Amino acid sequence: MLKLYGFPLSNYYNKVKFALLEKGVPFEEVLVHWGAEGKEGKSPLGKVPYIETEDGFLCESQVILDYIEARWPSPPLVPADAWQAAKVREIITYCDLHVELCARQLYSQAFFGGSLPEKFIERVKGDLARNLAAFAKVARFEPYAAGDTFTMADCAVYVSLPLAALASKLVCGQDLVAAAGIDWKAYVALIEQRPAAQKVAADRKADQARALAANRAKLGG
């Protein structure tokens, strides 16, 4: 059975998990956290998620999704038409590289108690606003990210776009996703009608509660 390594608070872990659940692929979850220790030969940079297959280990979330799509093509998460398939992957690339990775620079202050220099925040705010304006031109939300059908793009957008919205609101004082004209709350409500998304969200919330309890215990001890 395929094994998925990582933890439910990771949006990239959930991107892969969402796709596996949507496809009905049997898999085992193996809890691992940050750091490279114990991941030699599995994920060279120590990043999650990574998977274990009958052929060996594979890392990087989009590479994993493309493997899953090729290995278990039904039900499809990518259109058969070459152009439409490319547009799905274009949305994913914009979401992962230009929106999420940009917003990630704010996470230390937004979610982990850090403090960022004001000039740094202003730079990231400008970059993120520009990138979201471009993303809004690529993604369609009609009502799904790539059009009228649920696709692999939704596996990426659902787990990352709300983080960009929350981080920007907490650190920059403005929800930059909404400011770009993206009604992400309505989109999330739509996606969470799906049982697979409900499972991903419930596991993420449970892991968040576990992490908070562990942190309180550590501070109290």
C-alpha positions in Angstrom: 0.0 0.0 0.0 1.2 3.5 -0.8 2.4 5.4 2.2 2.0 9.2 2.6 4.6 10.8 4.9 4.0 14.2 6.5 1.6 15.9 8.9 -2.0 17.2 8.5 -1.0 20.9 9.3 1.0 21.0 6.1 -0.9 22.3 3.2 1.3 20.5 0.7 0.7 17.3 2.5 -3.0 18.0 2.3 -2.8 18.7 -1.4 -1.6 15.1 -2.0 -4.0 13.6 0.6 -6.9 15.4 -1.0 -6.1 13.9 -4.4 -5.7 10.4 -3.0 -9.0 10.6 -1.2 -10.8 11.9 -4.3 -9.4 9.1 -6.4 -10.1 6.4 -3.8 -6.5 5.2 -3.7 -5.8 3.2 -0.6 -2.9 4.7 1.4 -1.4 4.7 4.9 -0.5 8.0 6.6 2.9 8.1 8.4 3.3 11.0 10.7 6.7 12.8 10.3 7.5 16.5 11.0 10.1 19.1 10.0 13.8 18.3 9.7 15.9 16.1 7.5 16.8 13.5 10.2 15.6 10.0 9.2 14.6 11.2 5.7 17.9 10.4 4.0 17.1 8.7 0.6 13.4 9.6 1.1 13.2 13.4 0.9 16.7 14.9 0.5 15.7 18.4 1.8 13.8 16.9 4.6 10.5 18.3 3.2 7.1 16.8 3.4 5.1 15.4 1.9 6.8 12.4 0.3 5.4 9.0 -0.6 6.6 5.4 -0.5 5.7 3.3 -3.5 6.5 -0.2 -4.6 9.3 1.4 -6.7 10.7 3.6 -4.0 10.3 7.1 -2.5 9.1 10.2 -4.3 9.0 13.8 -3.0 7.6 17.2 -4.1 3.8 17.6 -4.0 3.2 18.3 -7.7 5.5 15.5 -8.8 3.5 13.2 -6.5 0.2 14.4 -7.9 1.4 13.8 -11.4 2.5 10.3 -10.4 -0.8 9.6 -8.8 -2.7 10.8 -11.9 -0.6 8.5 -14.2 -0.7 5.5 -11.8 -4.5 5.8 -11.1 -6.0 7.6 -14.0 -9.6 7.1 -12.9 -11.4 9.1 -11.8 -9.4 11.8 -13.7 -8.3 15.0 -12.0 -6.8 16.4 -15.2 -8.8 16.9 -18.4 -8.0 14.6 -21.4 -7.6 17.6 -23.7 -4.0 18.7 -23.8 -4.7 22.4 -23.6 -7.2 22.1 -20.7 -4.8 19.9 -18.9 -2.0 22.5 -19.3 -4.4 25.2 -18.0 -5.0 23.1 -14.9 -1.3 22.8 -14.3 -0.9 26.6 -15.0 -3.3 27.4 -12.1 -1.4 25.0 -9.8 1.9 26.6 -10.7 0.6 30.1 -10.0 -1.0 29.0 -6.8 2.1 27.1 -5.4 4.9 29.3 -6.7 3.5 32.8 -6.9 0.8 32.9 -4.3 1.6 30.4 -1.5 5.4 30.7 -1.5 5.1 34.4 -1.5 2.5 34.4 1.4 4.6 31.9 3.2 7.1 34.6 4.0 4.4 36.0 6.4 3.7 32.8 8.2 6.3 33.2 10.9 4.5 36.2 12.2 1.0 35.2 11.3 1.0 31.7 12.8 4.1 31.1 14.9 4.6 34.2 17.1 7.5 35.7 15.1 8.1 39.3 14.3 9.0 40.6 10.8 10.6 44.0 9.9 8.1 46.5 8.6 10.0 47.0 5.3 10.0 43.3 4.7 6.2 43.1 5.3 5.6 46.0 2.9 7.7 44.3 0.2 5.9 41.0 0.6 2.6 42.8 0.6 3.3 44.4 -2.7 4.6 41.2 -4.2 1.6 39.2 -3.0 -0.9 41.8 -4.2 0.7 41.7 -7.7 0.9 37.9 -7.8 -2.7 37.5 -6.7 -3.9 40.0 -9.4 -2.2 37.7 -11.9 -3.6 34.5 -10.3 -7.1 36.0 -10.5 -6.6 36.2 -14.3 -5.5 32.6 -14.5 -7.9 30.9 -12.2 -11.5 30.8 -13.2 -13.7 29.9 -10.2 -16.6 28.9 -12.5 -17.3 27.6 -9.8 -14.1 25.4 -9.6 -10.6 26.7 -10.0 -10.3 25.6 -13.6 -13.9 25.9 -14.7 -17.1 23.8 -14.2 -15.3 20.6 -13.1 -13.4 19.6 -10.0 -9.7 19.1 -11.0 -6.2 18.7 -9.6 -6.1 22.5 -9.4 -8.7 22.4 -6.7 -6.5 20.1 -4.6 -3.8 22.8 -4.7 -6.0 25.9 -4.4 -8.2 24.7 -1.6 -5.4 24.0 0.8 -3.3 27.1 0.1 -5.4 30.1 -0.9 -7.1 30.5 2.6 -3.6 30.5 4.2 -2.6 33.4 2.0 -5.8 35.3 2.9 -5.4 34.7 6.6 -1.7 35.5 6.7 -2.1 38.7 4.8 -5.0 39.8 7.0 -3.1 39.1 10.2 0.2 40.6 9.1 -0.7 43.2 6.5 -4.0 44.3 8.0 -5.8 43.3 4.7 -7.1 40.2 3.2 -5.2 40.5 -0.1 -7.0 37.5 -1.7 -10.4 39.1 -1.3 -8.8 42.5 -2.3 -7.8 40.8 -5.6 -11.5 40.1 -6.3 -11.4 36.4 -5.3 -14.4 35.2 -3.2 -12.3 32.5 -1.6 -14.8 31.9 1.3 -17.5 30.9 -1.1 -15.0 28.8 -3.0 -13.9 27.0 0.2 -17.6 26.5 1.2 -18.2 24.8 -2.2 -15.2 22.5 -2.0 -16.0 21.5 1.6 -19.2 20.0 0.4 -17.0 17.1 -0.8 -16.4 14.3 1.6 -12.7 14.2 0.8 -12.3 17.9 1.7 -14.3 17.4 4.9 -11.8 14.6 5.9 -8.8 16.8 5.1 -10.2 19.7 7.1 -11.2 17.6 10.1 -7.8 16.0 10.3 -6.1 19.4 9.9 -8.1 20.8 12.8 -7.4 17.8 15.0 -3.7 18.1 14.3 -3.8 21.8 15.0 -5.5 21.1 18.4 -2.9 18.4 19.2 -0.1 20.9 18.3 -1.5 23.6 20.5 -2.0 21.3 23.4 1.6 20.0 23.1 2.9 23.6 23.0 0.9 24.5 26.1 2.2 21.5 27.9 5.8 22.4 26.9 5.4 26.0 28.1 3.8 24.8 31.3 6.4 22.2 32.0 
